[in-house]
């Protein structure tokens, strides 16, 4: 925004500008009529917001260069300086020379343990080799995947961008509805809409909403347009950064939601296979019939402490021991080995990772210690895991093909249970997320986090020193290291800490779980004892400031009985034959539709974008066709592939299209081979890879 420090000049500017506006009133009124009509026809939701809108700030005027401007009398600011179009052009040129964009690098692995990894390695190698042989763009390319405009003003900058660039998707955020209202007088929305339609591109509006609502809606639109676009979308700051700080901070803090957790084909097949391969009786996690929403219940009137394996856990061990009968103890993943060393037996143990090493870590623990502990997990878990616990709960993991199959298949789950299966929302990427999902869905009202650090102050101290990641002398076993790709986040108590992409995703998912819990349970509270990353919605608290009422083992026993009776269902294992029905045949037919799209020729970059868009649309259609598992099996690997091909196509000249065809042909081979993994649904159980051998001091 521009600042006018002379009040006389301000009054004079407004007066003469109002005179010019009156002279040209018929032109602007006619433009508004045309624009509001095209908004009504193409964006009915936006039309409802704007049709009867009356601006709060009516100090609009017309400048000498023909641009509309707005004065804020209380501050002396105007939206634009006196030469608005020149300023807009200068800002556009700066954006073109120094464009802001987030990059997504998936890397190329030399270890090809899966079909997905083998093909992505080949595709990634082509991309890297070809990019190294050709010129790459360092300024804003003529064609981009998308542009997010943080702050819209009156829209002049959008016209300027569209004059010189093709954007497949444009996302417009403007918290001040006045600004968008005046854009209906300032710019030609008819031309913009017609131009975007001619380009087969999309426009998305987020007008008059705060940063959280914007991000929630943006994520929905991004998923529909294709998550592969996340790394090919540019960010334009329309006016002074301080005016959009909240939304850009929220966007940055939650960017990991766009680029993490894509999954891939083999993972989906493994999940199916491992659910079918269970040999021990398990219980399905269900939403009880009486449970319309989560409410306070005296039957579960005990605080919960979710115990992670972060470095700050060691500082809270004495507190946990002191209140072992007063709280419900929930162990997360490798934390159970740490608690075993400390002599602390949890009530529940949670695990989420599907590979066999999740079960292998339990081999180090005495059977007597595990007796009486109930496991809480999801339906992709390795079948060996269930052998270590007396009672095992299985919830549905979102976006997994096995979850959709269980909800839809007549062969796999009995009719009585099928409609009540509990979906464990926000349950990834790591175990603390699933623990939070279970505890909030059961209706616990007081949850404490200990050792759920989601980061670390020192990269050499990334877990509890008593964990399996360290030798007895405190040195690292070499199982895992965090030396690169670290980012800073605000700490729970003071300063900042390091975090990784996965840990940061976990932090975001915990925040979403807390937000969801507070909507359904008005007395829900979450407290964070962990000396790690600050988690929004979890109140930082020191153990000496906590007052816990005395509990008893008897009360815990009653609570655990209540949980079993109300949140689980026995599945008659003789029901059906653990079959996935027609999924193999349906997926094979679906891949034929995918191949039809991939085998189309392309001679221009826009045709590559349209091919990927058509492919993504086919995936989304599977939900409407009642076959979501088709999409869930395919979408992860497709997203990786699409990201790779766009990284080549959008960053290099047109001559690289022949190499793009080479990458598409490799993905065609992948799609052709995919159905073979589904022919024998039991054949993909993870055999184990020796990941813990010699490197886990349990």
NUMI-89925 format. One record per residue (C-alpha): residue in one letter; x, y, z. Coordinates in steps of 0.02 Angstrom, whole numbers, padded with zeros to 5 digits, always signed. Layout:
AXYZ ...
This chain:
X+00000+00000+00000 X+00052+00180-00030 X+00061+00307+00113 X+00013+00490+00091 X+00085+00598+00232 X+00004+00763+00181 X-00180+00777+00232 X-00212+00919+00109 X-00144+00816-00035 X-00252+00672+00024 X-00411+00775+00020 X-00365+00851-00148 X-00326+00681-00222 X-00492+00609-00164 X-00592+00759-00228 X-00519+00763-00403 X-00524+00574-00412 X-00709+00574-00367 X-00743+00701-00505 X-00658+00590-00633 X-00757+00440-00568 X-00923+00531-00592 X-00877+00578-00770 X-00843+00395-00810 X-00983+00322-00704 X-01074+00243-00851 X-00917+00150-00906 X-00885+00076-00734 X-01068+00036-00703 X-01080-00058-00867 X-00920-00154-00827 X-00992-00203-00657 X-01151-00270-00738 X-01052-00377-00860 X-00936-00439-00724 X-01069-00483-00595 X-01160-00579-00731 X-01008-00685-00774 X-00975-00716-00589 X-01155-00774-00566 X-01145-00892-00714 X-00977-00970-00671 X-00950-00948-00484 X-01120-00957-00396 X-01043-00973-00222 X-00941-00815-00245 X-01093-00729-00319 X-01192-00760-00159 X-01055-00673-00060 X-01041-00522-00173 X-01213-00493-00253 X-01284-00380-00116 X-01119-00326-00042 X-01096-00146+00014 X-00914-00096+00043 X-00861-00034+00214 X-00736+00088+00140 X-00820+00197+00009 X-00673+00314-00020 X-00647+00253-00198 X-00579+00368-00333 X-00511+00367-00510 X-00330+00413-00541 X-00260+00506-00690 X-00190+00347-00767 X-00364+00268-00769 X-00339+00154-00618 X-00460+00144-00472 X-00388+00176-00300 X-00449+00176-00120 X-00402+00290+00024 X-00396+00238+00207 X-00421+00406+00297 X-00370+00339+00468 X-00196+00295+00407 X-00172+00402+00253 X-00141+00245+00151 X-00201+00209-00024 X-00206+00039-00108 X-00096+00102-00251 X+00028+00244-00274 X-00013+00384-00395 X+00054+00290-00547 X-00034+00127-00511 X-00009+00039-00677 X+00176+00079-00679 X+00191+00012-00501 X+00096-00145-00545 X+00207-00174-00696 X+00364-00151-00591 X+00302-00274-00461 X+00258-00398-00596 X+00432-00382-00671 X+00509-00412-00499 X+00399-00567-00480 X+00450-00629-00652 X+00636-00608-00615 X+00629-00676-00437 X+00478-00790-00429 X+00432-00871-00264 X+00397-01056-00270 X+00415-01210-00160 X+00512-01355-00235 X+00473-01539-00209 X+00618-01658-00233 X+00578-01843-00217 X+00754-01900-00255 X+00812-02058-00341 X+00844-02212-00236 X+00975-02341-00279 X+00883-02469-00172 X+00734-02534-00270 X+00632-02637-00148 X+00465-02608-00232 X+00388-02595-00404 X+00356-02410-00371 X+00537-02377-00324 X+00604-02470-00476 X+00501-02369-00598 X+00523-02203-00508 X+00711-02231-00510 X+00706-02250-00699 X+00592-02099-00722 X+00696-01993-00603 X+00857-02040-00692 X+00786-01982-00859 X+00732-01818-00780 X+00901-01782-00701 X+01003-01833-00852 X+00897-01732-00975 X+00890-01577-00864 X+01080-01580-00849 X+01092-01576-01039 X+00982-01426-01074 X+00951-01246-01025 X+00838-01219-00874 X+00726-01071-00833 X+00780-00961-00690 X+00643-00832-00709 X+00454-00859-00710 X+00419-00978-00856 X+00289-00934-00987 X+00190-01086-00927 X+00168-01132-00744 X+00066-01258-00649 X-00018-01132-00537 X-00009-00963-00451 X-00074-00917-00279 X-00110-00731-00260 X-00094-00685-00076 X-00196-00525-00075 X-00288-00473-00232 X-00307-00283-00222 X-00418-00238-00371 X-00349-00374-00484 X-00241-00273-00602 X-00093-00387-00569 X-00193-00540-00624 X-00224-00461-00794 X-00039-00418-00808 X+00013-00597-00768 X-00112-00675-00888 X-00050-00562-01028 X+00119-00650-01027 X+00093-00818-00941 X-00010-00976-00946 X-00061-01042-00775 X-00159-01204-00763 X-00234-01154-00595 X-00251-00984-00512 X-00296-00968-00327 X-00352-00796-00266 X-00349-00756-00080 X-00416-00590-00018 X-00476-00565+00160 X-00542-00389+00124 X-00705-00410+00028 X-00702-00225-00017 X-00552-00256-00128 X-00635-00394-00227 X-00795-00294-00240 X-00702-00149-00321 X-00617-00270-00441 X-00787-00290-00523 X-00771-00108-00578 X-00584-00109-00607 X-00546-00257-00721 X-00632-00356-00858 X-00685-00518-00773 X-00774-00573-00933 X-00607-00576-01024 X-00520-00664-00880 X-00652-00802-00867 X-00660-00827-01055 X-00469-00832-01066 X-00456-00961-00927 X-00591-01068-01008 X-00505-01058-01176 X-00345-01117-01093 X-00439-01257-01003 X-00378-01182-00839 X-00463-01153-00671 X-00496-01006-00554 X-00521-01027-00367 X-00579-00891-00248 X-00555-00873-00060 X-00636-00706-00022 X-00673-00638+00151 X-00607-00791+00245 X-00470-00806+00374 X-00308-00901+00348 X-00371-01067+00420 X-00528-01073+00313 X-00425-01024+00162 X-00301-01164+00189 X-00437-01295+00219 X-00523-01248+00056 X-00361-01229-00039 X-00310-01406+00010 X-00475-01473-00058 X-00450-01382-00222 X-00268-01437-00235 X-00317-01619-00210 X-00449-01604-00344 X-00327-01519-00464 X-00188-01640-00419 X-00066-01640-00273 X+00074-01655-00401 X+00045-01469-00433 X+00106-01423-00257 X+00287-01407-00313 X+00243-01313-00472 X+00139-01173-00399 X+00207-00997-00378 X+00165-00869-00243 X+00128-00687-00283 X+00120-00561-00140 X+00002-00427-00204 X+00036-00294-00073 X+00147-00261+00077 X+00194-00424+00162 X+00134-00371+00335 X-00045-00368+00272 X-00040-00553+00225 X+00079-00616+00359 X-00052-00724+00445 X-00101-00817+00289 X+00076-00840+00222 X+00134-00902+00393 X-00010-01027+00401 X+00026-01081+00222 X+00211-01107+00262 X+00178-01197+00426 X+00060-01320+00343 X+00145-01337+00174 X+00197-01513+00222 X+00014-01566+00201 X+00035-01535+00014 X+00196-01632-00012 X+00197-01773+00117 X+00100-01934+00133 X+00069-01964-00052 X+00090-02151-00028 X+00121-02268-00175 X+00049-02421-00260 X+00148-02559-00173 X+00106-02487-00002 X-00078-02502-00042 X-00059-02683-00096 X+00042-02725+00059 X-00096-02651+00166 X-00226-02762+00082 X-00118-02917+00096 X-00075-02893+00279 X-00254-02869+00333 X-00302-03029+00245 X-00154-03124+00320 X-00201-03102+00505 X-00192-03266+00600 X-00242-03206+00774 X-00413-03145+00826 X-00428-02956+00820 X-00562-02828+00860 X-00627-02696+00742 X-00625-02519+00809 X-00802-02453+00788 X-00908-02302+00821 X-01042-02362+00942 X-01220-02348+00879 X-01267-02225+01017 X-01119-02113+00979 X-01190-01967+00880 X-01045-01859+00937 X-00905-01870+01063 X-00967-01820+01236 X-00901-01820+01413 X-00922-01991+01497 X-00888-02035+01678 X-00837-02208+01617 X-00680-02133+01539 X-00654-01994+01665 X-00467-02016+01679 X-00331-01908+01600 X-00230-01985+01460 X-00044-01964+01435 X+00020-02001+01259 X+00202-02050+01276 X+00319-02022+01129 X+00502-02068+01115 X+00568-01891+01095 X+00723-01827+01187 X+00619-01738+01320 X+00538-01902+01376 X+00683-01934+01496 X+00638-01775+01592 X+00459-01836+01620 X+00492-02016+01673 X+00475-01981+01860 X+00310-01891+01831 X+00243-02039+01732 X+00297-02162+01866 X+00216-02056+02002 X+00048-02055+01911 X+00049-02229+01836 X-00119-02270+01919 X-00192-02096+01896 X-00180-02083+01707 X-00210-02192+01554 X-00035-02226+01485 X-00023-02237+01296 X+00142-02293+01221 X+00189-02241+01044 X+00294-02353+00930 X+00473-02378+00990 X+00428-02293+01154 X+00373-02463+01220 X+00554-02523+01221 X+00605-02366+01316 X+00465-02388+01444 X+00514-02571+01463 X+00689-02515+01514 X+00615-02392+01638 X+00496-02523+01709 X+00339-02427+01658 X+00198-02534+01588 X+00076-02439+01477 X-00110-02476+01466 X-00115-02458+01277 X+00017-02475+01144 X-00006-02390+00976 X+00083-02428+00812 X+00050-02375+00633 X+00197-02421+00519 X+00156-02569+00407 X+00329-02645+00381 X+00384-02798+00481 X+00511-02706+00590 X+00361-02633+00684 X+00332-02808+00752 X+00517-02853+00763 X+00553-02724+00898 X+00431-02817+01013 X+00542-02973+01009 X+00657-02886+01134 X+00520-02872+01266 X+00471-03008+01392 X+00302-03086+01357 X+00248-03055+01537 X+00275-02868+01517 X+00163-02863+01362 X+00024-02963+01446 X-00124-02850+01484 X-00072-02714+01363 X-00203-02679+01228 X-00137-02632+01057 X-00219-02497+00952 X-00174-02500+00770 X-00240-02486+00592 X-00286-02609+00457 X-00120-02604+00363 X-00020-02673+00510 X+00096-02822+00486 X+00005-02982+00541 X+00149-03034+00657 X+00117-02881+00764 X-00046-02951+00834 X+00040-03104+00908 X+00119-03000+01047 X-00041-02934+01126 X-00194-03013+01206 X-00314-02886+01131 X-00289-02792+00967 X-00399-02651+00902 X-00397-02617+00715 X-00458-02450+00649 X-00469-02392+00469 X-00324-02290+00403 X-00388-02150+00290 X-00351-02153+00102 X-00299-02335+00107 X-00376-02454-00022 X-00403-02587+00112 X-00510-02462+00211 X-00624-02431+00062 X-00632-02617+00025 X-00682-02655+00205 X-00821-02525+00200 X-00888-02584+00033 X-00849-02769+00017 X-00980-02899+00060 X-00844-03031+00074 X-00729-02950+00200 X-00831-02872+00342 X-01000-02923+00409 X-01148-02808+00373 X-01173-02767+00557 X-00998-02698+00574 X-00972-02624+00402 X-01067-02462+00435 X-00989-02430+00606 X-00804-02449+00565 X-00701-02311+00645 X-00598-02205+00526 X-00442-02145+00616 X-00431-01967+00552 X-00263-01877+00554 X-00179-02041+00604 X-00017-02021+00506 X+00126-02001+00474 X+00192-02063+00643 X+00125-02155+00793 X+00081-02007+00904 X-00045-01955+00771 X-00136-02121+00781 X-00132-02115+00972 X-00213-01943+00969 X-00342-02004+00843 X-00390-02152+00952 X-00399-02055+01115 X-00500-01911+01044 X-00622-02025+00951 X-00654-02122+01112 X-00700-01959+01198 X-00561-01932+01325 X-00569-01751+01381 X-00396-01722+01457 X-00245-01773+01356 X-00064-01742+01403 X+00083-01758+01282 X+00252-01816+01347 X+00400-01850+01233 X+00293-01800+01083 X+00428-01677+01034 X+00401-01670+00845 X+00580-01609+00838 X+00739-01587+00939 X+00857-01452+00999 X+01013-01551+00953 X+01015-01661+00796 X+01125-01785+00892 X+00991-01803+01027 X+00837-01845+00925 X+00759-01978+01038 X+00758-02028+01220 X+00934-02078+01275 X+00857-02238+01344 X+00784-02281+01175 X+00845-02412+01054 X+00924-02276+00948 X+01070-02258+01070 X+01199-02378+01140 X+01221-02400+01326 X+01360-02270+01326 X+01243-02141+01248 X+01318-02145+01073 X+01209-02170+00920 X+01179-02345+00853 X+01174-02274+00677 X+00994-02331+00648 X+00938-02157+00604 X+01018-01986+00587 X+00951-01811+00557 X+01087-01705+00479 X+01004-01625+00327 X+00838-01554+00272 X+00804-01482+00444 X+00694-01331+00474 X+00662-01220+00624 X+00497-01208+00719 X+00445-01116+00877 X+00479-01218+01034 X+00346-01270+01158 X+00423-01169+01299 X+00550-01047+01229 X+00662-01020+01079 X+00656-01135+00929 X+00696-01315+00888 X+00740-01417+00734 X+00613-01525+00647 X+00604-01636+00493 X+00471-01643+00357 X+00392-01799+00432 X+00396-01730+00609 X+00325-01565+00548 X+00184-01658+00461 X+00151-01749+00624 X+00140-01581+00714 X+00013-01517+00588 X-00091-01676+00600 X-00094-01669+00791 X-00155-01489+00779 X-00295-01543+00662 X-00343-01684+00782 X-00352-01560+00926 X-00457-01441+00823 X-00577-01581+00776 X-00589-01640+00957 X-00631-01466+01020 X-00774-01453+00897 X-00859-01611+00959 X-00806-01609+01143 X-00827-01437+01220 X-00728-01480+01377 X-00581-01557+01284 X-00410-01496+01338 X-00236-01545+01280 X-00076-01507+01376 X+00101-01522+01311 X+00242-01570+01431 X+00362-01603+01287 X+00513-01490+01267 X+00499-01492+01079 X+00398-01402+00945 X+00252-01293+00995 X+00088-01378+00948 X-00057-01261+00919 X-00204-01307+01031 X-00094-01399+01157 X-00059-01290+01309 X+00124-01290+01363 X+00136-01350+01542 X+00273-01401+01663 X+00250-01561+01763 X+00261-01466+01928 X+00109-01363+01875 X-00002-01516+01847 X-00128-01572+01975 X-00190-01750+01945 X-00326-01829+02050 X-00285-01996+02129 X-00342-02145+02027 X-00338-02332+02056 X-00304-02493+01964 X-00486-02542+01987 X-00544-02384+01899 X-00424-02419+01756 X-00490-02597+01738 X-00668-02532+01727 X-00614-02403+01599 X-00528-02531+01489 X-00681-02644+01498 X-00791-02497+01448 X-00678-02460+01299 X-00687-02641+01238 X-00876-02649+01258 X-00911-02482+01174 X-00773-02453+01046 X-00739-02626+00976 X-00831-02764+00886 X-00788-02946+00867 X-00778-03006+00689 X-00835-03182+00655 X-00681-03245+00566 X-00780-03379+00476 X-00876-03241+00388 X-00824-03244+00206 X-00656-03305+00148 X-00554-03148+00175 X-00580-03105-00007 X-00567-02935-00090 X-00702-02984-00214 X-00688-02910-00388 X-00554-02781-00346 X-00421-02865-00455 X-00534-02870-00608 X-00598-02694-00580 X-00424-02623-00556 X-00360-02710-00713 X-00502-02633-00812 X-00466-02465-00732 X-00284-02471-00787 X-00343-02489-00967 X-00430-02321-00950 X-00271-02247-00876 X-00166-02314-01020 X-00286-02239-01147 X-00245-02066-01077 X-00058-02096-01063 X-00043-02160-01241 X-00110-01999-01315 X+00021-01899-01406 X+00072-01722-01358 X+00164-01586-01451 X+00147-01441-01330 X+00174-01416-01145 X-00009-01372-01120 X-00054-01543-01188 X+00055-01625-01056 X-00035-01525-00922 X-00203-01574-00995 X-00153-01757-01002 X-00106-01757-00818 X-00265-01662-00776 X-00373-01788-00870 X-00283-01930-00781 X-00311-01849-00611 X-00495-01821-00653 X-00513-02005-00694 X-00443-02046-00522 X-00567-01928-00436 X-00712-02006-00534 X-00680-02173-00449 X-00757-02104-00289 X-00919-02062-00380 X-00918-02232-00463 X-00911-02320-00295 X-00735-02386-00326 X-00624-02273-00219 X-00494-02411-00199 X-00448-02390-00383 X-00397-02211-00349 X-00313-02251-00183 X-00205-02386-00262 X-00152-02274-00406 X-00146-02094-00345 X+00015-02098-00244 X+00126-02167-00381 X+00040-02057-00510 X+00075-01903-00403 X+00260-01946-00394 X+00266-01975-00582 X+00171-01815-00625 X+00284-01713-00512 X+00437-01785-00600 X+00376-01752-00777 X+00320-01574-00737 X+00489-01539-00658 X+00563-01572-00830 X+00428-01498-00941 X+00396-01335-00848 X+00578-01291-00812 X+00653-01321-00985 X+00619-01271-01167 X+00493-01358-01281 X+00628-01471-01354 X+00621-01578-01197 X+00448-01644-01241 X+00526-01794-01327 X+00609-01839-01162 X+00445-01813-01073 X+00373-01945-01188 X+00514-02060-01132 X+00461-02035-00951 X+00277-02066-00993 X+00322-02228-01082 X+00410-02290-00924 X+00256-02250-00821 X+00151-02343-00950 X+00255-02499-00914 X+00223-02473-00728 X+00034-02458-00751 X+00032-02613-00861 X+00122-02714-00727 X+00021-02651-00578 X-00123-02777-00584 X-00003-02924-00567 X+00023-02879-00383 X-00163-02897-00351 X-00182-03069-00430 X-00130-03150-00266 X-00194-03032-00129 X-00103-03129+00007 X+00065-03125-00080 X+00126-02951-00031 X+00153-02970+00157 X+00315-02880+00200 X+00448-03016+00230 X+00558-02900+00334 X+00716-02812+00281 X+00827-02826+00433 X+00812-02640+00468 X+00843-02662+00655 X+00981-02791+00642 X+01128-02735+00746 X+01063-02557+00753 X+00924-02561+00882 X+00979-02569+01063 X+00817-02631+01141 
